[in-house]
Amino acid sequence: MPRDLVIGWDIGGAHVKAARIEAGRVSDVMQWVCPLWQGMAHLDAVFEAAVQRWPDHGDAEHAVTMSGEMADIFSNREAGVAALAGRLASRFGRDASFYAGRSGWQPHESVLEYWADVASANWHATAALIASRVPAAVLVDIGSTTTDFIAIREGVLASRGMDDAGRLRSGELVYQGVVRTPLCALSQRIRFRGEQHNVMNELFATTADVYRLTGELDPLHDQHPTADGGAKDRMASCQRLARMIGRDARDASMADWESFAREWRKAQLAHLSTNLAQVLGRVGLGHDVVLVSAGCGAFLADELAAQFGRDVIAFSSLTKADGTTAGWAQVCAPAVAVALLRVDEAHMADATV
């Protein structure tokens, strides 16, 4: 019999996302900050917070995906997968199953054998759930740190890359997001007051500063410290943007800095558009194909879709989530997806008995 309670986990290098599925419905979704590069103690702290939020988590089945194995506390990705899976298994024992993409679900005992498929398979989980519901689509998951473009054709993933290295090569993984990305990664030249400027290659500002000024970044999704450890208000964001071109916030008006933020937004959209065009062009998807938006940067998907004449549907609309939970399901798509995939598989197995 399928369990009534399944918790999906997406163990990332900067956040841990979790989704609670009760009787097949998404009942709660949560995201915790987890700077894994600073040590595994941060992951343990997340688990303690989860216990407080869900005291009955011990009654659940736990479906796990990850990307945190890339954190530089691990000597290599295999060691990272082993360490993270071991931590989950020590918490949940045999109730934990690990998503291995094309290799299906694996118990902890098999994780090392399939580590390469377990590593950074969270994108695969999201795309696989979409493929089970939308036969022709492109996942556009714009998160705090990265963006995934995954094509789905006839209900099958049409991705060229299967790991981070392959997806970076194919354009299916873009290492840019709307919160943590240093602005100097977006462009070497940027327009301010009508003139092009060279950009300072320093961690003076991040994309969160841009989207605070455009008003598009939800404060609830703005969880990481700023580049200078300072405030997250508009003036502090202006000051960090000004440093990118050797200025101070007092050198220009708020309208000037808002216009400057839009220039950075334009630069990021251009880069994302180039990669999306590469994915769309390679798989030969027809113009009836929709984009499925996810992530805390999903607000950019409508503009990307307009460039390619596509419709957009929200990932959360494919889940049994509503209200505030739907909003968080959109942001934490891999955690929701891995839990629902586990529920779907359990129901299919039960139906064949």
C-alpha positions as CSV (number, residue, x, y, z in Angstrom):
1,M,0.0,0.0,0.0
2,P,1.3,3.5,-0.8
3,R,2.1,5.6,2.3
4,D,-0.2,8.4,3.1
5,L,2.7,10.7,4.0
6,V,5.7,11.3,1.7
7,I,8.3,14.1,2.2
8,G,10.4,15.1,-0.8
9,W,13.8,16.5,-0.2
10,D,16.0,18.6,-2.5
11,I,19.4,18.9,-0.8
12,G,21.2,21.8,-2.5
13,G,24.4,23.6,-1.8
14,A,22.7,26.8,-0.7
15,H,19.2,25.8,0.2
16,V,17.3,22.7,1.3
17,K,13.8,22.4,-0.1
18,A,11.2,20.0,1.2
19,A,7.6,19.2,0.2
20,R,5.1,17.3,2.3
21,I,2.6,15.1,0.4
22,E,-0.4,13.8,2.3
23,A,-2.8,11.4,0.6
24,G,-1.5,12.5,-2.7
25,R,-1.9,16.2,-2.1
26,V,0.8,18.8,-1.6
27,S,0.0,20.1,1.9
28,D,3.2,22.0,2.8
29,V,6.4,23.2,1.2
30,M,9.4,24.8,2.9
31,Q,12.8,26.2,1.9
32,W,15.7,26.6,4.4
33,V,19.0,28.4,3.9
34,C,21.8,25.9,4.0
35,P,25.3,27.1,3.1
36,L,26.6,23.6,2.8
37,W,30.1,24.8,1.8
38,Q,30.5,25.9,5.4
39,G,29.9,22.5,6.8
40,M,27.4,19.6,7.3
41,A,26.3,21.2,10.6
42,H,24.1,23.5,8.5
43,L,22.3,20.4,7.0
44,D,21.8,19.0,10.5
45,A,20.3,22.3,11.6
46,V,17.8,22.1,8.7
47,F,16.7,18.6,9.8
48,E,16.1,19.9,13.3
49,A,14.0,22.8,11.9
50,A,12.1,20.2,9.8
51,V,11.4,18.2,13.0
52,Q,9.9,21.3,14.6
53,R,7.7,22.0,11.5
54,W,6.7,18.3,11.0
55,P,6.8,16.4,14.3
56,D,5.3,13.3,12.5
57,H,8.1,13.2,9.9
58,G,9.1,9.8,11.3
59,D,5.9,8.3,9.9
60,A,6.8,9.4,6.4
61,E,8.5,7.9,3.4
62,H,11.4,10.2,2.3
63,A,12.1,10.8,-1.4
64,V,15.5,12.5,-1.9
65,T,17.3,14.3,-4.7
66,M,20.3,16.5,-4.4
67,S,22.8,18.9,-6.0
68,G,24.8,19.7,-2.9
69,E,27.4,17.1,-3.7
70,M,29.2,19.9,-5.6
71,A,29.9,21.8,-2.4
72,D,33.6,22.3,-2.0
73,I,33.7,20.6,1.4
74,F,33.7,17.4,-0.5
75,S,36.9,16.1,-2.3
76,N,34.8,15.0,-5.3
77,R,31.2,14.5,-6.4
78,E,31.2,10.8,-5.5
79,A,32.3,11.7,-1.9
80,G,29.6,14.3,-1.7
81,V,26.8,12.0,-2.8
82,A,28.0,9.4,-0.3
83,A,28.2,11.9,2.5
84,L,24.8,13.4,1.9
85,A,23.1,10.1,1.4
86,G,24.7,8.8,4.5
87,R,23.4,11.8,6.5
88,L,19.8,11.2,5.1
89,A,20.0,7.5,5.8
90,S,21.2,8.1,9.4
91,R,18.1,10.2,9.9
92,F,15.5,8.2,8.0
93,G,16.9,4.7,7.6
94,R,15.1,2.5,5.1
95,D,12.4,5.1,4.8
96,A,14.7,7.1,2.6
97,S,14.8,6.4,-1.2
98,F,17.2,8.3,-3.5
99,Y,16.3,9.5,-7.0
100,A,18.8,8.4,-9.6
101,G,17.3,9.8,-12.7
102,R,17.4,7.3,-15.5
103,S,18.4,4.6,-13.0
104,G,15.2,5.0,-11.0
105,W,14.9,4.9,-7.2
106,Q,17.8,3.5,-5.1
107,P,18.0,2.5,-1.5
108,H,21.0,3.8,0.5
109,E,22.8,0.6,0.0
110,S,23.0,1.1,-3.7
111,V,23.7,4.8,-3.8
112,L,27.5,4.4,-4.3
113,E,26.9,2.1,-7.2
114,Y,24.7,4.7,-8.9
115,W,26.3,7.8,-7.5
116,A,26.8,9.4,-10.9
117,D,23.0,9.2,-11.6
118,V,22.1,10.4,-8.1
119,A,24.4,13.4,-8.4
120,S,22.5,16.6,-9.3
121,A,19.5,14.8,-10.6
122,N,17.0,17.3,-9.1
123,W,16.4,18.9,-12.6
124,H,15.6,15.4,-13.9
125,A,12.9,14.9,-11.2
126,T,11.2,18.1,-12.1
127,A,11.3,17.4,-15.8
128,A,10.1,13.8,-15.3
129,L,7.1,14.9,-13.4
130,I,6.2,17.5,-16.1
131,A,6.7,14.8,-18.8
132,S,4.1,12.6,-17.1
133,R,1.6,15.5,-17.4
134,V,2.6,17.6,-20.4
135,P,3.8,15.6,-23.4
136,A,5.6,18.5,-25.2
137,A,7.2,21.3,-23.2
138,V,10.4,22.9,-22.0
139,L,11.1,23.2,-18.3
140,V,12.3,26.7,-17.5
141,D,13.4,26.6,-13.9
142,I,15.1,29.9,-12.9
143,G,16.3,29.6,-9.3
144,S,18.4,31.6,-7.0
145,T,21.7,30.3,-8.5
146,T,21.0,28.4,-11.7
147,T,18.6,28.0,-14.6
148,D,17.5,24.7,-16.2
149,F,16.2,24.4,-19.8
150,I,14.9,20.8,-20.3
151,A,13.0,19.8,-23.4
152,I,10.3,17.2,-23.3
153,R,9.1,15.5,-26.5
154,E,6.2,13.0,-26.6
155,G,6.3,12.6,-22.9
156,V,10.1,11.8,-22.8
157,L,13.0,13.9,-21.7
158,A,15.0,15.1,-24.7
159,S,17.9,16.5,-22.8
160,R,21.3,16.1,-24.4
161,G,23.3,16.3,-21.1
162,M,22.7,14.0,-18.2
163,D,25.1,15.6,-15.7
164,D,26.1,19.1,-14.9
165,A,29.2,19.0,-17.1
166,G,27.1,17.8,-20.1
167,R,24.3,20.2,-19.5
168,L,26.7,23.2,-19.2
169,R,28.0,22.1,-22.6
170,S,24.6,21.7,-24.2
171,G,23.1,25.0,-22.8
172,E,20.6,23.1,-20.7
173,L,22.2,24.4,-17.5
174,V,23.0,28.0,-17.1
175,Y,24.8,29.0,-13.9
176,Q,22.8,32.2,-13.4
177,G,19.9,32.9,-11.0
178,V,18.0,35.8,-9.6
179,V,19.5,36.0,-6.1
180,R,23.1,34.8,-5.7
181,T,24.7,35.4,-9.0
182,P,27.5,38.0,-8.9
183,L,26.6,40.8,-11.3
184,C,30.1,40.7,-12.9
185,A,29.1,37.3,-14.3
186,L,26.4,38.9,-16.4
187,S,28.3,41.4,-18.6
188,Q,31.7,43.0,-18.9
189,R,30.2,46.2,-20.3
190,I,27.0,47.8,-19.1
191,R,25.1,51.0,-20.0
192,F,24.6,53.7,-17.4
193,R,23.1,57.1,-18.3
194,G,23.4,56.3,-22.0
195,E,27.0,55.4,-21.9
196,Q,28.8,52.0,-21.8
197,H,31.0,51.3,-18.8
198,N,33.5,48.6,-18.0
199,V,32.4,46.5,-15.1
200,M,34.4,45.9,-11.9
201,N,35.0,42.2,-11.6
202,E,34.4,42.1,-7.8
203,L,31.7,40.6,-5.7
204,F,30.2,44.0,-5.1
205,A,26.6,43.2,-6.0
206,T,24.4,40.2,-6.9
207,T,21.3,39.7,-9.0
208,A,19.1,40.1,-5.9
209,D,20.1,43.8,-5.9
210,V,18.7,44.1,-9.4
211,Y,15.4,42.4,-8.8
212,R,14.9,44.2,-5.5
213,L,15.0,47.5,-7.5
214,T,12.7,46.1,-10.3
215,G,10.3,45.0,-7.6
216,E,10.2,41.4,-8.9
217,L,12.0,39.4,-6.2
218,D,9.7,38.2,-3.5
219,P,11.3,39.1,-0.1
220,L,10.5,35.6,1.1
221,H,12.8,34.2,-1.5
222,D,15.6,36.7,-0.7
223,Q,17.2,34.5,2.0
224,H,21.0,34.8,1.5
225,P,23.2,37.6,2.8
226,T,24.0,40.5,0.4
227,A,27.4,40.8,-1.2
228,D,28.6,43.3,1.5
229,G,26.6,41.8,4.4
230,G,24.5,44.9,4.5
231,A,20.8,45.8,4.3
232,K,18.4,44.6,1.7
233,D,16.5,47.9,1.2
234,R,16.5,49.9,-2.0
235,M,19.2,52.4,-1.0
236,A,21.6,49.7,0.0
237,S,20.9,47.8,-3.2
238,C,21.6,51.0,-5.2
239,Q,24.9,51.4,-3.3
240,R,26.0,47.9,-4.3
241,L,25.0,48.5,-7.9
242,A,26.9,51.8,-8.0
243,R,30.1,50.1,-6.9
244,M,30.0,47.9,-10.1
245,I,31.0,51.0,-12.1
246,G,33.1,52.8,-9.5
247,R,30.4,55.1,-8.2
248,D,28.4,55.7,-5.0
249,A,24.6,55.7,-4.8
250,R,24.6,59.5,-4.0
251,D,26.1,60.1,-7.5
252,A,22.7,59.6,-9.2
253,S,19.0,59.5,-8.6
254,M,16.9,56.6,-7.7
255,A,15.4,56.7,-11.2
256,D,18.9,56.4,-12.6
257,W,19.7,53.3,-10.5
258,E,16.4,51.7,-11.3
259,S,17.2,52.2,-15.0
260,F,20.7,50.7,-14.3
261,A,19.0,47.7,-12.7
262,R,16.9,47.2,-15.8
263,E,20.2,47.1,-17.9
264,W,21.5,44.3,-15.8
265,R,18.1,42.5,-16.1
266,K,18.3,42.9,-19.9
267,A,21.8,41.4,-19.9
268,Q,20.7,38.4,-17.9
269,L,17.6,37.8,-20.1
270,A,19.8,38.0,-23.2
271,H,22.0,35.3,-21.9
272,L,19.1,33.1,-20.8
273,S,17.4,33.6,-24.2
274,T,20.5,32.5,-26.1
275,N,20.6,29.3,-24.2
276,L,16.9,28.6,-24.5
277,A,17.1,29.2,-28.3
278,Q,19.9,26.6,-28.4
279,V,17.7,24.0,-26.6
280,L,14.6,24.8,-28.7
281,G,16.5,24.8,-32.0
282,R,18.3,21.5,-31.3
283,V,15.2,19.4,-30.4
284,G,13.0,20.7,-33.1
285,L,10.0,21.3,-30.9
286,G,6.9,22.8,-32.6
287,H,5.4,26.1,-31.8
288,D,2.6,24.5,-29.9
289,V,5.1,23.5,-27.2
290,V,4.6,25.4,-23.9
291,L,7.2,26.6,-21.4
292,V,6.7,25.3,-17.9
293,S,8.0,27.9,-15.4
294,A,9.5,27.1,-12.0
295,G,11.8,28.7,-9.5
296,C,11.9,31.9,-7.6
297,G,12.9,33.6,-10.9
298,A,9.8,32.3,-12.8
299,F,8.8,35.9,-13.2
300,L,11.3,36.1,-16.1
301,A,9.6,33.2,-18.0
302,D,6.8,35.2,-19.5
303,E,9.3,37.5,-21.2
304,L,11.3,34.6,-22.5
305,A,8.2,32.9,-23.8
306,A,7.1,36.1,-25.6
307,Q,10.5,36.1,-27.4
308,F,9.8,32.7,-28.8
309,G,6.0,32.9,-29.3
310,R,5.3,30.3,-26.6
311,D,2.6,30.0,-23.9
312,V,3.7,29.6,-20.3
313,I,2.1,27.4,-17.6
314,A,3.3,27.3,-14.0
315,F,4.8,24.2,-12.6
316,S,2.6,24.5,-9.5
317,S,-0.5,24.1,-11.7
318,L,0.6,20.6,-12.4
319,T,0.6,19.7,-8.7
320,K,-2.2,19.4,-6.2
321,A,-1.2,22.6,-4.4
322,D,-3.1,25.8,-3.9
323,G,-2.8,29.1,-2.1
324,T,0.5,29.9,-0.4
325,T,1.5,26.3,-0.8
326,A,1.3,26.6,-4.6
327,G,3.6,29.6,-4.5
328,W,6.2,27.6,-2.6
329,A,5.7,24.6,-4.8
330,Q,6.7,26.8,-7.8
331,V,9.9,27.8,-6.0
332,C,10.7,24.3,-4.7
333,A,9.8,22.4,-7.8
334,P,12.4,19.5,-7.5
335,A,11.3,18.7,-3.9
336,V,7.6,18.6,-4.9
337,A,8.4,16.6,-8.0
338,V,10.5,14.0,-6.3
339,A,7.8,13.4,-3.7
340,L,5.0,13.2,-6.3
341,L,7.1,10.9,-8.5
342,R,7.5,8.6,-5.5
343,V,3.7,8.7,-4.8
344,D,2.9,8.0,-8.5
345,E,5.3,5.0,-8.6
346,A,3.9,3.6,-5.4
347,H,0.3,3.8,-6.8
348,M,1.4,2.2,-10.1
349,A,3.1,-0.6,-8.2
350,D,0.0,-1.1,-6.0
351,A,-2.2,-1.2,-9.1
352,T,-0.2,-4.1,-10.6
353,V,-0.5,-6.3,-7.5
